């Protein structure tokens, strides 16, 4: 079974009105959704080639680092904008 199909089935099950344990049952209904989604995510990670995962992790690290360096600037700009409206 392909990776996309596996992920689509896991997400489709979560949104499907037909489930093994109905969602209106207090704990078990939600627990079964969490179990299916987490199993789907594990299978997706297992089926994804390691080169793709490495490239995505490197790209995410660059984006996170860029966000950390730009955050104070955007935060200060937001504070100035709020101050001009008298909100801060």
N, C-alpha and C positions, 0 to 999 in steps of 0.2 A: 504494500500500500504506500502511496507517495506521501511525502511530508505535508504537502498542502491539503491533501484529502484528510489526513489524520487530524490536523489542526482544525479544519472545517467541521469535522464530525464532533470533536470535543466542544467547540464553541456552539455548534448547532444544538447539541444535547442540552447545553446550559439554557438556551433560549427556547427550547421546544416545550410546548404545553404537555407533551406526553413524556413522562419520566418514570424511572423505576420506583422512586419514593417521591410522592407529591411534595411540592415546596411548602404547602400550608401546614405540614406536620412540623412542629416547632424546631427541633434541632436536627433530626435526621434528614429532613428535606433539603436543608441547606448544606449539610455535611456531605451528602451524596454529590451535590453539584461541585463542591470544593474538591472532592476526591477525583471526580472525572476531569476537571480542569487541570488539577496538578499532575495527574497521570498523563494528560495530553501534552502538557508543557515538558514533562520529562522525556516523553517519546520524541517530541520535536527537537529537543536539545540533543538527544541521542542520535537522531537521524541526520542532523545538520552536519555538514563536513567541518572538520576542525579548522581548516583555513578560513572558512567564512566566519566562524565564531571568533577567531583571533582578530580578523580584520574589523569586525563589528566592535569588539571590546576596545581595540586601539582607537577607533574613531570616537567611541563614547568617552574615552578618557580625554581625548583632545577637546571635545565639546564641553565636558565638565570643567576642565582646566580653564578654557576660554570663558565660561560662564562665571567662574570664581573670580577671574581677574576683572571682568566687566561689571560685576554686580554692584560694587560700591559706587561706580559712576552712575549707573542707571538708578540706583537707590537715591543718590543725592539729587539727581534730576527730578525724581518723583517728589521728593520732599520740597524742592523749590516750587514745583507746580502746585502742591497742596498749600504751601504758604501763601502763594499769590491769591488763592481763593479763601484764605483765612482758616483753612482746615488744620494747619499744624503750627 
